[in-house]
Each structure stands twice: as structure tokens, then as C-alpha cells.
Amino acid sequence: MARIGFVGLGNMGGPMAANLVKAGHAVQGFDLVPAAQEAARAAGVAVVESARAAVAGAEIVVTMLPAGRHVKAVLADVLPAAGAGTLFVDSSTIDVESARAAAKMADEAGCRFLDAPVSGGVGGAAAATLTFMVGGSAEAFAAGKPVLEAMGKKIVHCGEAGSGQAAKICNNMILGISMIGVSEAFALAEKLGLSHQALFDVASTSSGQCWSLTTYCPVPGPVPTSPANNGYRPGFAADLMLKDLRLAQEAALAAGATTPLGAQAAQLYALFSGEGHGGRDFSAIVEMLRGLSREG
Ligand code: NAD
């Protein structure tokens, strides 16, 4: 069993660190927020007084932080305290450029680095069923995989540094666009007098089939487990979708990729969030799209 440092014990990091403890690892963790520290301590994490202390003596260090600037700042702080060859695994969702910069920082300090963002949300973090999308060398991936398996059920090596983040934002750009597409179809069906169930029965077994429809249907009824049946409680909050769509747009701009639907999806989620809905599940965007329809 490994000695693992964990920095960022929030909504995702807290339960992920708890699963490492359950798997028998010795976890030393740090978060800036006392409530997060308290919850982690209750789950068996040895809570320490700083990020540096979390890294001291650890073979593997997991970070689960809000954005690229936090990851780079934490690395700059802790790398001098890390032993040679320490494996850093950043599971935050951050921009591709920052992930590559973080890998370079670790490399220059004689350490190894994987970008390993996740999908599966807070539920997946608690149940240890996350999907990890991993960028970094084959050797670092092989070293990190057994630890990631204690927190997730699917671990995919996507390529060199930054590839995990690239996979994450490409996937979530598909998701944002497809949720808007499915929502528009339901809004149109309502105007045409077609029932939700009829559209679902046809599209879910036809060429319109996709995850946003069959697993996460944005209208109540056809998929009982979707957030639409639960007042659109997240799930996956619209503000997190907006964050990922913005990361995709940043990456598209930097890489010279043309993503007009991704840009439009980012605009629509920004509008939805600006109207005060950022904390609701992202599938609630169907309500805004209905509201944009011409009356009559
Ligand atoms: P969160 O805000 O609950 O947790 C982040 C934690 O980092 C906070 O507790 C904060 O105090 C801590 N932190 C910030 N700076 C720190 C520092 N310098 N040292 C120590 N701790 C520090 O956010 P979250 O929902 O856990 O998300 C974390 C990451 O995972 C984000 O990048 C997010 O985009 C991504 N993500 C979230 C979800 C989700 O459903 N919540 C799903 C997939 C990916």
C-alpha cells in the first residue's frame, strides 16, 4: 500500500481521498477550508497543516483543485518538498496549457506527472466509479493506475501530457452540444403537439439516440433517474458545464480549431448561468430554450 498525499479535499477530493483510505493506503491530506479538513479527518485521512506537509514522504500526490492557476501554485509550493521520482496526479479539470506546464514543472524538479481529470461527478467520486482520462508517459501511467483504480472503474491512457484534459473537454463539448440539441427537439415536439414519451420512444431507438437523451433525458418522465424528475437538482451543475465549455473554447482558440457549435453552447450556458441557474443541473437548460421559443 502506498503513502499518498492529497491536496484539495472538496466535493470531489474528499470522497476520493476517503476511497484511498478504504483501499488501505496511508493518506495525508490538506485543504484550505476547515469544513473540508474535518470531513476528511472523519473519513480516516491524516489531515496535515500545509500542502508541503501533505507531500513530505509521499510516493504519490493527488491534487483536486478548482483551476489551472491553483494547480500550478500548489506545485510551485510543494515540488521543493517532494522526493525524487514522486508521482503527481492532477485530477482537477484544468486547461490543457496549464496541464502541460504542470508536467514540465514536475519534470524539471525530477518528479513525474499525470493529468487525470474525471467524469462521474460527486456520486461517482463517492462510489469509486469515476472514469479517469489520463495524460502522461506510459511508465508514469503504469505507476499511477493501481491507485486510480481505488477511486474509479475505468482508467484510460489518452496519450502524452495534456491528453487527459484534452479528452475531458472534447467529451464535455459533445455533452453540452448534445444536451442543447435534445432539449431543442423536446421544445419543438411540445409546440408540434408530440408527447415527450413518443419522441423518446422514437429517438432513443433511432439515429437521434445519444446519452443526453437515453440516460439523462432533460424532460421528466421517460428516464426516471434523470435530474428532470428531481427538480433539476445536480447531477452536474450548469456552472461546471460552462467551465468545461469555456476550457474547450480556450483550447480551440489556441489550437486553431473551428468549433462553432461549441462556441454557441458556451454562449447559451453563459446566458443560463447569468439568469441565476448556474447551480441547477445542466439539463435544466431545456426550460430556457422553451422560453426562447416564439409564442403562438
Ligand atoms: P470544490 O470547490 O468542492 O473543491 C476544491 C477544493 O480545493 C476546495 O475545498 C478548496 O478549499 C481547495 N483548495 C483550493 N486551493 C487550495 C490550496 N491552495 N490548497 C489546498 N486546498 C485548496 O470543487 P470540486 O467540485 O471538488 O471540483 C474539483 C475539480 O474537479 C474541479 O476542477 C472541477 O471542475 C472538477 N470536477 C468536478 C466535478 C463535480 O461534479 N463536482 C466533476 C468532474 C470534475
Residues whose N, C-alpha, C, O or C-beta is under 5 A from the ligand:
A	BS01	NAD	V7 G8 L9 G10 N11 M12 G13 F30 D31 L32 V33 A36 M64 L65 P66 A67 H70 S91 S92 T93 V118 G121 V122 G235
